[in-house]
Each structure stands twice: as structure tokens, then as C-alpha cells.
Amino acid sequence: MSFPTDLEIAKRAELLPLPEIAEQSGIPVHMLEPYGVGAAKIGLDAIEAMSERPRAKYVVVSAITPTPLGEGKTTTTVGLGQAFKHIGSTATIAIRQPSMGPTFGIKGGAAGGGYSQVVPMELFNLHLTGDMHAVTAAHNLCSAMLDAHLFHGNDAGFDLHNITWRRVLDVNDRALRNAVIGLGGRLDGVPRETGFDITAASEVMAALALATSMKNLRERLGRIVLGYSKAGTPITAEEIGVAGSMAVILLEAIKPNLMQTLENTPALVHTGPFGNIATGNSSIVADRIGIHMSDFLLTEAGFGADMGAERFFNIKCRYSGLAPDAAVLVATVRGLKAHSGNHRIVAGKPLPPALLEVNPDEVHQGGDNLRKQLENMQIHGVTPVVAINVFPGDHDEDVAAIHEIADEYGARAAVSTHFADGGTGATDLAEVVKEAADEESHFEVLYPDEMPIRDKIRTVATKVYGADGVEFSPAADKQIDTYEAAGFGELPVCIAKTHLSLSHDPKLKGAPTGWILPVREVRASVGAGFVYPICGDMRTMPGLGKTPAANKIDLDFTNNPNGEIVGLS
């Protein structure tokens, strides 16, 4: 008998009324704003109303460096959240809202998988409560106001060749990466080069994720730098009078979304900042509510521990004031074998037969990546736990090799079968996470605010990525000097690089050594609250493949005259 699809499993879910989920979690029910039957907004007044409740153990979930196979980080977060009730505890999970670009592109949905999903998965993956569209609208209102400002005389003095603000769209569309606007007649605007990014890459999204209140979001929007004068002076959204209107559009979007898992564990789904150039974490306001909802709050950090977890520690926690009690590092046998560099793996194609053979030596070889990511958690003073996400066909000897690597670093490890078994398959993992979280935490950020930008970049590159040093291009040096002169030097850094390697080069697997991180350009997301150096070619607008997921997503009218969604995964 074949294993049911994620959508088939999700459609059989027995949902509890969300007011019941809220009541069990201590959320004042009158602060719940229903959006249909599957989701509800939580008013921000809940932060203050719940502040006297006990504080949950705060656990970040990250992973080894991703491979085309997928390590199952979201699925593990969901499965672990479900497991706690099986060991007599309660948990809440906090995850990002997916962009519809990847949903209709190559990735598919992001609600988890198998018997560890957030439901309704169709609602989760498609629109949800409209937050993505609100971010798109707020961002593009700013773009329109900027071009209107240029058309009506450019009183702020923008240098047309140094305008950094683009437009966004929540669709994968490579044809829009670069564009010339203002063509036509005199009344059609000022001709200039610009382009589109995907909504998840918008600074508005990053600001929404890092805001601590609506007032704080309004301030962040006002600080967004849209471009520079010919003298190099930054010009902000506040200066052209658009920040207030952007904030008004986001009044509902700042409220976290409450959903539930297949086993009725509460799930906070909010914001979706890009994992390559932004934080790759869900929102601070969701965590500030979730920290008082249960015994444990599990918050997911995108991509590997060198990406999402590093930004969680050094950016998100810096602004939220919350300190983690433990960290989960998801690893798979297949992923570590892929990091050995011995296999050519192509997404969507059959796995190389040799990858599926028992080979603990190869797990140890690729295990250098796991070792480095364990180090990355420990240098922040956080106790790590290795979640061994086991797939059918994995060999005991290979799984034992992962346990051996964890033992080298004094880290706990547990096998988890949550995809096939739901919460019951992750109870061993929940037990060791509980033990780790009960230990005294020594969390600290990696660098102080006052450290110069170049030194912050070097610190992350050498201590987290394993680089021998950093090489700044002349343009990057000039940009850093400009930012420090403008007073942006105390911002944390968010290094934009590939997620497929600890280095800047996606071809370098495992834990590469003997390399220098090249910084070709540095940009400032002043409103969001970080400086981001760019290392390599970062695509902020993905493209569609030859056979995207959109080809198989449709409506089936066989059993429902209004249609049922099919093909969503």
C-alpha cells in the first residue's frame, strides 16, 4: 500500500476550533480574529495580556547545510512540537509563512510533511490571511511614491543612478529581474533602470519580522533607505512621506496567524523573510506571544545553522531580548553522505544507487558539516541536540555514525520518525530536547553592537563559516565607509551567500577549509535593522524551472461542484 500524499493526509485532519486551541494556550479568546475556519489573527495586545504567564523553554530548530534531498527541518519542527504532549508537556511551534513563488515553483508547499504538518495545508501555502499581499502592496506603494517624487521635481535630490529601492512580486519571474521603467511619453514617469525582487526579499518583510510592536514597525519603515544623493547622503521613506501609509497597510499583517498541526498543537505562522539575504526566521511578535503559550516554544530558523540559526542568535535575539535554552540540529544519513562530495544529486531525479548503500565511513566524511554546525551552536553558548531524521531504507550502521559524531561534541542525539509516525515518532527526540533545555544556558551574541562592520563580517566568516579571512572589493570598502559615516555602524550583519555550502561557493561541500570569503558589495537594510554584505551571485527573484509545481496544481470537480485543490505538495 502506497504512502498517502501530504494533501491526502491533511484533508483527513480532525481540526479543533481555534478558540479552543487559543484557550488551552492562554490566549485571551476575545483577542482572536478568525479568518475562515483554519486560521485566526492574534491581536498584539496579547503580548501584554499574557506577560505574567510562565515563560516557555525557547528552542531554535535548524539543520545541517541543505542538500537537494531536503533534510526535513519544518517537518521535524512540527513533529517535535506534536511529540511533547506524548511525554506529558505542551509545545507551540513558530514557523514562517511560505512564499507562493516556491510553492508554484520547485519547492512545493512548506507546511511540513507526512503526519507532521500544519493544517489546513492548502490555506497555509496559498494566501493564508493575506500578509504576503500586504507586504507587496506596502512595498510597491513606496516604489510608486518614489517615482512620483522623481516625476514632480525630485526635491529630496535622489541620484538616479544610486536608487536602491526596487519593486516586489510574490511570483517566481526571472523576466522581471531587471527592467527599464518610465518609458513612453513625458507623463509616463522618469525613465530609469530598476527591477523586481520576490516579496520574501523585501526589506518591508524583514522589518515586519523584526518589529517588536506596531510603533516599532512604523519607526523601522521610516528608516528604510530608498537611495542616495549625489553627495552620498541616504534618503529615507520618511523623507518622501510614505512611511505612514505603508504602516497603515500593514496594520493587520503585523498580527501573527494561529493555526494547528495534525495533532492540534498550536502553530504560529508569521512573516517569511528570505533566507539568503535576510534573517530567514519568523517574527519576533509571534515568539513574544508563543513564549507564554506552553512549556516549550519551538521556533524554526531557515536553511543551515550557519544561515538561519546564526541570524536568529545575532539579529533576532538581539532585537527581541529573548534568549534560547537549547537548539535542535536536523541531520539525515542521505544529507551527510551528500556532503561527502562523492555523489551527484539532481533534484527531481532518481538517487544514485551508491548513496543508498550502507557506508558509515562516508557519513563520517560528510559529517564534517554536522561537526561545524554543532560548533556554530556551541560558540553561541547554546546546548545542541541532533535530530536524526530517519528515512525508510536508512541503515543502522549509518545512523550509528551520526550518534558517534554527536558524541564527539558532547551533544545529545535521537532518532525521529515523525514523517511516518507523527508525534509518537519523535518522543525520544522530545525527551532529549527537554533534558538539554533544562540545562543552564550560556547564550551570548557573537559580537557587540559597537564592533566595526568589517570586524563583524570577519567574525562571522571565520568563526561560523570556517573561512581563513575576508576580502573586500573596493566598492564594498567604499560602501562600508559610507554606512559607518551615516551612523549605521552599530547594526548587526546579515551575510548574503549561498545556502548550499558553509562557504560562498555552492560546489564546496562538507566543511571546506583554506578559503577566503569575497565581499563584492555591501548594502544596508536600515529599516529592517541590519547591514548585508553580498558574497557571490544572489538571486532575489527566482525563476521557474521547465516543469514547475504549477503544472500539476489544479481544481478537481469530481466530488465537489466548487472544486477541490489537487497537486499541492
N, C-alpha and C positions, 0 to 999 in steps of 0.2 A: 504494500500500500504506500503510495507516494505521500510525502510530507505536504500538508496544505500550504498554500501561499500565505504571505503576510496578510493580504487583504481578506482572504477567506477566514483566517483566524480572527482578525479584527471584527469582522461582521458578526461573529458568533459571541462577541463580548457581552457580558451582562453588566451594564453600567449602573452605578449608584447615582441618585440625584446629586447634583453638585452641591446644593445646600447641605446635604448630609455629609459629604466629603469635607466641606468647609467647617461644619460644626464639630466634627471629630478632630479637626486640626486647630481649633481655637480661633478661626477667622470669624469675626462678627458677621452673621449672615446678612445683616442689612447693608454691609459693605460689598456684597456680591452683586455684580451686574450681569445677568445672564445674556449670553449670545447664542440663541437657539438652545438645543438640548445637550450639546457636547462641550461647551466652553463657557467661561464667565470671566469678566474682568474683576480685579480686586482693587478697590479704592485705596489710594495711598495713605488715607487716614488709618489703615490697618497697621502701618508701621508703628505708630504711637500707641494705638489701642492694644497691641499685642506685646509691647515692650517689657511688661512685667512678667510675662510667661517665661518658663525656664528656657535657657539657651541650648539649642541642639549642638551635638558634636558636628563640626564642619569638615566635610571630606571632599577633596577635589579628585575627580576621576580623569586621568589622562592615559597615555599609551606610548608604546614604542613608536619609532618613526614609521608612518604609514607606508604600506605597500599596496599594489593594485588589488591585492586579495581582500583588503579590509580586515581590520582587527576586531571590529565589533564593539567600539567604545560606547556608543549610545545604547546598544543592546545590553551591554554589561551594566551601565548606569541604571537602566530600567530594571533589569533582573536582580541586581543587588538591592535596589530600593524595595522590590517586592519581597526579597528574602528576609528582611528584618522582622516582618511580622511572624514569620515561621520560627524565629528564635526568641519571640517574646518582646520585641522592640517595635518602635514605629519609625518610619522614614518618610521624607519628602525628597523628590528629585527636582532639579532645576536644569533645564536644557534650553538650547537656542531654538528659535523658530527657523525652519529651513527656507532658503530662497527657492522660488519656483523655477529659477534658471536651471540649477542642477536637477530639480525634480523632473523636469521635462527634458533634461539633457542626458548625461551619462550616469549620474549617481542614483537617480530614483529618489524615493522618499527617505526621510530621516527620523522616523518615529520609533526606531528600534527594529526588532525583527523577531519572527517566530512567536514564542509565548512570552516575550518580553517587549511589549510595545506600549506606546501611549495611544490612547483611542479617544474618539473616532480618528483613525489614521487618515481618512480622506480629508477631514476638516483640518487636521494638524498640518498636512502637506499642501493644502490648497486654500490660500487666503487667510484661514483662521479668523481672526477678528479684524482684519484689515490693517494691521500695524505696518506691514511692508509697504502698502499703498500710501499710508500716511507719511512715512519717511520719504517715499518717492515724491509725493506732492510737495512736502515742505522743502526738500532739496531743490526741486525744479522751480518752485516759486522764487527761491533765491537766485537761481540762474536767470529766470525771466526778469527779475528786478535789476540784476546786474547789467543785462543787455539793454534794458530800458534806460538805466542810468548812463550808459555809454552813449546811447542814441540822443539823449537830451542834454548832452554837453560835457559829460564826464567831469563833474565838479570835484570828485574825490581825487582825480588825477591818476587813474589807472594807466600803467604802461600796457598797451595792447599786446605786447609780446611777453608779458610776465603776469598773465591772469591764470591762476591755478585752479579755479573752480570750474567744474565740468557739469554735465547732466547725468542722470541715472535712469535706469530702467530695470525691472526685475525679470529680465529675459536674457538668455544667452544669445548675443547677436554680434558676431565679430565685425559685421559690416559697419557698425556704428562706433567702433573703437576710435576712429579719427574722422572728423567732419569739418567742413567749412560752412559756417552759418552767416546769415545776413545777406545772402545773395538775392538778386532781384533788383528792384528799384530803390530809390533813396529812402522810401518809407518802410523798407523791409529790414532795417537794422544795420548795424555796423559790421561789415564783413571781417571775419577773423577765424582762425583755426581753433578748434576745441574738440570735444569728443564725448563719448558716453562710457560710464562705468556701470557695473551691476549694482543694484540698490544696496546689497550687503557690504559693498566697498565704500558707501557714502560716509563722510565724516559725521553727518547727522545721525546715522545708525550708531556709530561709535560713541557719540556724545550721549545718545539715549541710553546706551548700555552702561555708561559710566556715571550718569547723573545720580545724585542721591535724593533729589526731590524735584518738583516742578520748577521751583525757583532756581535751583541749581542748574537745571536744564536750560532755562531761559538765559542764564548768565553764560553758559557754555556756547549756546547758539550765537550770542552777541560777539563772542571772542573769535569765531571762525574767521580765518584769514582767506579772503577771496582772491587776492592778488597783491601786487606791489606797485608803487610809484616808480618813476624813472630814477629816483634817488634811493630806491630800495626800502622805502617805508611800507610796512604792512598796512593793508586796508581791509577792514573787517565788515561783517554783515551788519553790525550795529551802525556803522558809519553810513551805510546806504539805506538804513531804515527798514530792514526786512526781518530782523531777528524776532520781533514781537509777533508778527504774522506767522512765522514758522512755528513758534511756540504754541500759538492757538491751534494750528493744525495737529499738533502732537499731544493735545490735552488728554485724549483717550488712549493714545498709543503708549504713553508712559505707564499705564496701569498694567501690571502683569496678568497673564492669562492662566486661569486654573483649569486643568484637565485631570485625567486619571489614567492609570495603567490598566492592563487587562485584569489585574488583581486588586484594582481600586486603591492603589497607592496614589496619593496626591502628587500631581506633576505641575510645576510652574514652568510655563513655556513663554519666553520673552526675549525679544531682540535677536538679531542674527549677524553681528559684525563679522566681516571677512576674516578668515584665519590666517591669511598670508600677510596682509598689510595692516590689520587692526588686531584687537585683542582675542577674537575667537572665543569669547565667553558670553554667557547670558548676563542678564542685567544685575546691577547692584541692588536695585529696589526689590527685585524678586528674591534675592538672597536675604535682604533685611527683613522681609516678611517670613520667608521659609525658615530662618534661623530660630523662629519661635513656634513652629508648627508641629514639631515632632522630636523624637530622640536624636535623629540623625538628619542632616541636610547634605545630600549628595549633589554637587554641582559639577557639571562637565566642562572640561577645557579642550578646545578643538585641536586636532592634529596631535603631534607627539609632545612629550614633556618639554622639549626644547622650544616649542612654539606656545601652544595654549597655556600650559602649566607655568612656564616662565613668565608669561604676561599676566596670568592670574596672580602669581606671587608679587610681581614687581609693579604692576599697574593697577589691577582691580583691587587687590587687598590694600594697596597704598591709599586709594580713594575711599574704599568702603569702611576701613577701620576694623574689618573682620579678620581674624587670624585662623588658618586651618589647623585642625587637630590631627589629620592624617591625610595620606594621598594614596590613591589606587593607580597602579600602572598596568594597563591591559596588554597582554602579550599572547601570541599564538605560536604554535610549533611552525606552521607554514610561514608566518611572517619572519621569524628568526632565520629559518632556512633561506628565505628570500634575501635576507641581509648578508648571507654568506657570499653573495655575488656569483654563486655557481649556477643560477637558473635564469633563463629568460622568460619573464612572465608578462603576458599581454592581457589587459582587461578584456573580458568577454570571450577569451579563447581558452581551450582546454588546458589544464595544468600540466606542466612537464611531468611525465611518469616518475622521474627520479626524485621529484620533490615529495612524493607520497611514500617513498621507501623509508624504512627505519634508518636513522643516521644521527645518533646523539652528538657525534663529533661535529657535524655540520650545525646543529643547534648551538653548540658552544662557540663555533666560529662566528655565526651571525649574532650570537648572544652578546658580542661586544656592544651592540646598540642598546640592549637591555641594561648592560652594566653602566653605560654612560648615562642613560636616563634615570637609573636608580641614584647615581651620583648627583644628578641635577636636582633631584628632590631632597637629598640629604644635605646639600650645601645651603639649602634654604631652611634647614633645621626641622624638616617635616619627616615624620616616620612613614616610609613607603610600604605598601603591600602589593605583591604581584598577583594579579588576577589572570590565571591561565585559562583562557577561553578555549575550551576543547571542542574540536570538530570530530564528527564520525570518521573513523579511519586513522586518527592520531595514534601513535604507538606509545606504549607505557614508557619505553626507554627514552623517547624524545621528551615526553612530559617530565620525566625524572631529571633530565638535563636542565630544564628551566628551574626546577626546585634547587638544583645544585648552584646555579648562578645566583639565585636569590640568597641562598645560604652564605655565599661569598661576601655579601654586603650586609649580613645580619638582618635581612628583610624577611618578613613572613610571606608565604605564598599559598594559594589554594586553587584547586581545580574548580571550574564552574561550567555547568551545562545548562545555563539559563535559557538559551535559544530554544532548546528542545523541551526543557522541563519547567520553564518559568521560575518562580521564586524558590521552589523546592530544590532546584538545581544549583542555587547559589548560596545555600545556607552555610556551607563550610567557609565560603568567602566572607559572608556576613560576620561569622564568628571571629575570624582573624582581623577583620577591619575594626570590629568592636574592641578587640584587645589593643590594637595599635592606637585607636583614638583615645583609649583610657590612659595611655602613657602621657607623661608631661611633654608638651610641645615647646620647642625652642625656635619657633618661626621667626625669621628676620628677612627683610628685603636684602637684595644683593648689593645695593649701592645707595648712598644717601642722596637726597634731592640736590644738594649743593655741588656734587661732583660734576666737573665739566662734561659736556656732551661727548667729546671724543673718548674720554676715560670710561664713561658709561657703556659706550659701544664696545670698547676693548674688553671691559669686564665681562659682558655677556658673551662676546665672541670667544674669549679664551677659557672662561670658567664653565660655560654652558655648552657651547658648540665644540670645544676642543681645538680651536684654531691656534696657530702659533702667534698670530698678530693680526693687525688690520691695516689695510692700505686704502687711504682716502684719495679719491681723484681730486684734481684742482677745483673742479666745480663743487664737490662735496665740502672741501675745506672752506671755500668762499661762503657756501650756504650756512655752514655751522657758525662761522664768524658773524654772519648777518643775524642769525637767530639769537645768539648769545648777546649781541649788542641790543637786540629788540626786547630782551628780558625773558626769553623763552628757555634759558639755560637750565632752569631747575625742573623742567619737565622730564618724566621718565622716557626711556627709549623703547620703541617697538620695531624691531629689526625685520624688514620685509625681505624674505628669502623663500626659497623652495621649501615645501613641507616634506619633500620626498627624501631628504638627506639631512644629517646634522650639519652639513656644510651648505655652501651656496650652490653646489653642483649636484643636481638630482641623480647623476650617474654614480656618485660616491656612496656606497652602502656601508652598513655596519657603523663603525665609529672611526671615520677617517682621521689620520694624523698627518703632520707635515704640510699644512696648507695655510694660506693667508686669506682672510675674508676681505674681498674687494668691495668698497663702498663707492658706488658710482654717482650717487645722488642722495640728498637728504631733504626731506620735506617736513613741514610742521603742521600737525593737526592740533592747532592751539585750542580750538573749541572742545574737541574730544579730550585733550589733555596729554598729548604725547608727541614726541618727535620721531619720525620714522625714516631711518636710513634704508636705502634701496640697494640690495645686493643681487645682481642678476636681472633677468628679464621677467618682471612681474606683470602678469595679465590681470587687469582689474575688470575686464569684460570678457568672460569666457565665450567660446564658440560652440556650436552644435556639431556633433560627430555625424558620420554618414548615416547611421541608423540610431537616432536619439530615442530616448524613452517615450517621447511624444508620439512616435509611430504606433505604439501599441496601447496608448491610453484612449479610452472611448467610453461611450454610454451603451449599455445593453438594455433593450426594452422588452426582453423575453418575459420577465416576471413582474415588471413594473412599468406601467404606462408613462411614468415620468422619467424613467431611465435609472440605471444603476451604474456607478463608476466601475470600470474594469481596467485591468492592465497596470494599475498603480502598484508600485512595489517599494 
